[in-house]
């Protein structure tokens, strides 16, 4: 039964929400589907190749490469919560999602974003110790330490976002989301009654997810620059070679995340098509850029990918 935008299955007592962020879907649905499917396929393939190269090559079983693999796994986790639903919506008559599934999608997407900042700060720590305290690297960045850091990078964000989702889970008075996916803030705006507690905790969670990691990353790079200036050109070149991919990805993700926060808070004040492009940037740019940057810029990974491609070519020609 559908009443004033509410679609409810009374046999199961499930409330559905309408995702009304799509732009001219009836006209361009197949075009959207092909482009999105192509992007998702590229994301899956690029990330899987780099992860498999790191996994299958024992010389790459070092903290730096393990952190890279973790970052790419996080990208796969985030995109898995976004692309399948969007692709199915392009081919569906109605773009709907249950309230529970909407909250779960928001949980996954926000956990992905918070974990991304945590993992980037962990990678900055690895580079900081490697460059500034090379003699203590084996002691400070042991495999047991790496496992604890990775657990922290996913467990803390999931708890933080989980609390936010619990606060958001309440009776709804509106049932239309002007988006192509679910976000915690937009779901909160559909709730009945006062949302002050949700908004306050949301801002607190955002600050905790972003400020400590960014502060530590900034401190790490200040120390790295200071050490580089005191050493030879060759030392600076090697340091920059390992730090450049991290800086590139950090800058890209931070900018797109900032755009998304601004977009969600000031929704309605910018053209709809621009708002939709801004809202999906983090699901396209970072997951696609991460494996490409690390695959091309880090020689150890790049060499092994080229070797893998060469072996495949030789195998095809041999057949």
C-alpha positions in Angstrom: 0.0 0.0 0.0 1.3 3.4 -0.9 0.1 6.6 0.9 1.7 10.1 0.6 5.1 8.6 -0.3 4.9 5.8 2.3 5.1 2.3 0.9 4.5 -0.4 3.5 4.2 -4.1 3.2 1.6 -4.8 5.9 2.1 -8.6 5.7 5.7 -8.1 7.1 5.2 -4.6 8.7 8.2 -3.3 6.7 8.4 0.4 5.9 10.0 1.4 2.6 11.7 4.7 1.6 11.7 6.2 -1.8 15.1 7.2 -3.2 14.3 10.2 -5.4 17.8 11.6 -6.1 18.1 10.1 -9.6 18.2 12.6 -12.5 16.0 11.9 -15.5 16.2 8.1 -14.8 13.5 7.2 -17.3 15.4 8.8 -20.1 19.0 7.7 -19.2 18.5 4.5 -17.1 20.5 2.2 -19.5 23.2 4.8 -20.0 23.6 5.2 -16.3 23.6 1.4 -15.8 26.4 0.8 -18.4 28.6 3.6 -17.1 28.1 2.6 -13.4 28.6 -1.1 -14.1 31.8 -0.3 -16.0 33.2 1.9 -13.2 32.3 -0.8 -10.6 34.0 -3.5 -12.7 37.1 -1.4 -13.0 37.1 -0.8 -9.2 36.8 -4.5 -8.5 39.4 -5.5 -11.0 42.0 -2.9 -10.1 41.7 -3.4 -6.3 41.7 -7.2 -6.7 44.8 -7.2 -8.8 46.9 -5.1 -6.3 45.5 -7.1 -3.3 46.3 -10.5 -5.0 49.8 -9.3 -5.9 50.5 -8.3 -2.3 48.9 -11.6 -1.0 50.8 -13.9 -3.3 54.3 -12.3 -3.0 55.9 -13.0 0.3 58.5 -10.1 -0.1 55.5 -7.8 0.1 54.3 -9.2 3.4 55.6 -6.1 5.1 53.7 -3.5 7.2 53.6 -0.8 4.4 52.1 -3.2 1.9 49.7 -4.8 4.4 48.3 -1.3 5.1 47.9 -0.7 1.4 46.0 -4.0 1.0 43.8 -3.1 4.0 43.0 0.3 2.4 42.0 -1.4 -0.8 39.9 -4.0 1.1 38.1 -1.1 2.8 37.4 0.4 -0.7 35.8 -2.9 -1.8 33.7 -3.0 1.4 32.4 0.6 0.9 31.6 0.1 -2.8 29.9 -3.2 -2.1 27.4 -1.3 0.0 26.8 1.2 -2.8 27.0 -0.1 -6.3 24.8 -3.3 -6.3 21.8 -1.3 -4.9 22.3 1.6 -7.3 22.7 -0.7 -10.3 19.4 -2.5 -9.4 17.6 0.8 -9.0 18.6 1.9 -12.5 16.7 -1.1 -13.9 13.7 -1.0 -11.4 10.4 0.8 -11.8 10.5 2.1 -8.3 13.6 3.1 -6.4 12.8 1.9 -2.9 14.6 0.5 0.1 13.4 -0.8 3.4 14.0 1.4 6.5 16.3 -1.3 8.0 18.3 -1.8 4.8 18.7 1.9 4.4 20.1 2.2 7.9 22.4 -0.8 7.2 23.7 0.9 4.0 24.3 4.1 5.9 26.2 2.2 8.5 28.4 0.5 5.9 29.1 3.7 4.0 29.9 5.8 7.1 32.1 3.0 8.6 34.0 2.8 5.3 34.6 6.6 5.4 35.7 6.7 9.0 37.9 3.6 8.6 39.5 5.2 5.5 40.7 8.1 7.7 41.9 5.7 10.4 43.8 3.6 7.8 45.4 6.7 6.2 46.6 7.8 9.7 48.0 4.2 10.3 49.9 4.5 7.0 51.3 7.9 8.0 52.5 6.3 11.2 54.3 3.6 9.2 56.0 6.2 7.0 56.9 8.3 9.9 58.6 5.5 11.8 60.3 4.2 8.6 61.7 7.6 7.7 62.2 9.3 11.1 63.1 6.3 13.2 64.5 3.7 10.8 66.6 1.9 13.5 63.5 1.4 15.7 61.2 0.4 12.8 61.4 -3.4 13.4 60.5 -2.8 17.1 57.8 -0.2 16.7 56.0 -1.7 13.7 55.9 -5.4 14.4 53.4 -7.7 12.8 51.5 -8.0 16.1 51.4 -4.2 16.2 50.1 -4.0 12.6 47.3 -6.5 13.5 46.3 -4.4 16.5 46.3 -1.2 14.4 44.1 -2.8 11.7 41.6 -4.1 14.3 41.5 -0.6 15.8 41.0 1.0 12.4 37.8 -1.0 11.7 36.5 -1.7 15.2 36.4 1.8 16.6 34.7 3.4 13.5 32.1 0.6 13.4 31.3 1.2 17.1 31.2 4.9 16.6 28.9 4.7 13.6 26.8 1.9 15.2 25.9 4.3 18.0 24.9 6.9 15.5 22.7 4.4 13.6 21.0 3.3 16.9 20.2 7.0 17.7 18.8 7.4 14.1 16.5 4.3 14.4 13.2 5.9 15.3 9.7 6.5 13.9 9.6 8.3 10.6 7.2 11.1 9.6 8.6 11.5 6.0 9.5 8.8 3.6 11.3 10.4 0.6 15.1 10.7 0.4 16.3 13.2 -2.2 19.4 10.9 -2.8 20.5 7.8 -4.7 21.7 6.1 -1.5 21.1 6.3 2.2 23.1 8.6 4.5 22.6 8.9 8.3 22.0 12.6 8.2 19.3 12.5 5.6 17.5 9.6 7.4 17.6 11.6 10.6 15.8 14.4 8.9 12.9 12.1 8.1 12.4 11.3 11.8 9.5 12.5 13.9 10.2 14.9 16.7 13.4 16.6 17.8 16.7 15.5 16.2 19.1 17.6 18.4 20.7 14.6 20.0 21.2 12.8 16.7 22.7 16.0 15.1 24.9 16.7 18.1 26.3 13.1 18.2 26.7 13.1 14.4 28.9 16.2 14.6 30.8 14.7 17.6 31.3 11.4 15.6 32.5 13.4 12.6 35.0 15.3 14.7 36.4 12.1 16.3 36.6 10.3 12.9 38.4 13.2 11.2 40.3 15.5 13.6 42.6 13.0 15.4 43.7 11.2 12.2 44.3 14.4 10.3 46.1 16.0 13.2 48.4 12.9 13.5 49.0 12.8 9.7 49.9 16.5 9.7 52.3 16.0 12.6 53.9 13.0 10.8 54.5 14.9 7.6 56.0 17.9 9.5 58.5 15.5 11.1 59.1 13.7 7.8 59.8 17.0 6.0 62.1 18.1 8.8 64.1 14.9 8.6 64.3 15.0 4.8 65.7 18.6 4.8 68.5 17.3 7.0 69.5 14.5 4.7 70.8 14.0 1.2 68.9 14.4 -2.1 68.8 10.7 -2.6 67.2 10.2 0.8 64.6 12.9 0.0 63.8 11.3 -3.3 63.2 7.8 -1.8 61.1 9.3 1.0 59.0 11.3 -1.4 58.6 8.2 -3.6 56.9 6.3 -0.8 55.0 9.2 0.6 53.6 10.7 -2.6 50.9 8.0 -3.2 49.7 8.4 0.4 49.6 12.2 0.1 47.7 11.9 -3.2 45.1 9.6 -1.8 44.8 11.5 1.5 44.2 14.8 -0.4 41.7 13.3 -2.8 39.7 11.5 -0.1 39.7 14.5 2.3 38.4 16.8 -0.4 35.6 14.5 -1.6 34.6 13.8 2.0 34.5 17.5 2.7 32.3 18.1 -0.3 30.0 15.4 0.8 29.6 16.8 4.4 29.0 20.3 3.0 26.5 18.9 0.4 24.5 16.9 3.0 24.3 19.9 5.4 23.3 22.4 2.7 21.2 20.2 0.5 18.7 22.2 -1.5 20.9 25.2 -1.8 22.8 23.9 -4.8 21.6 22.5 -8.2 20.3 19.0 -7.8 22.5 17.4 -10.4 25.6 19.0 -8.9 24.6 17.8 -5.4 24.2 14.2 -6.7 27.6 14.3 -8.4 29.2 15.5 -5.2 27.4 12.9 -3.1 28.8 9.9 -5.1 32.4 11.2 -5.6 33.8 9.2 -2.7 32.4 6.0 -4.2 34.1 6.6 -7.5 37.3 8.6 -7.2 39.0 7.1 -4.2 38.2 3.4 -4.8 39.4 3.8 -8.4 42.4 6.0 -7.7 43.8 4.0 -4.8 44.9 0.9 -6.7 46.0 2.9 -9.7 48.3 5.2 -7.7 49.8 2.4 -5.6 50.1 0.1 -8.6 51.9 2.6 -10.7 53.9 4.6 -8.1 55.3 1.9 -5.8 58.0 0.0 -7.8 57.7 -3.2 -5.9 54.0 -3.5 -6.7 54.4 -2.1 -10.2 57.1 -4.6 -11.2 55.1 -7.6 -10.0 51.9 -6.4 -11.8 54.0 -6.0 -15.0 55.4 -9.5 -14.5 52.0 -10.9 -13.9 50.6 -9.3 -17.1 53.7 -10.5 -19.1 53.2 -14.1 -17.8 49.5 -14.0 -18.9 50.5 -12.8 -22.4 53.1 -15.5 -22.7 50.6 -18.1 -21.6 48.0 -16.9 -24.2 50.6 -16.9 -27.0 51.8 -20.4 -25.9 48.2 -21.7 -26.2 
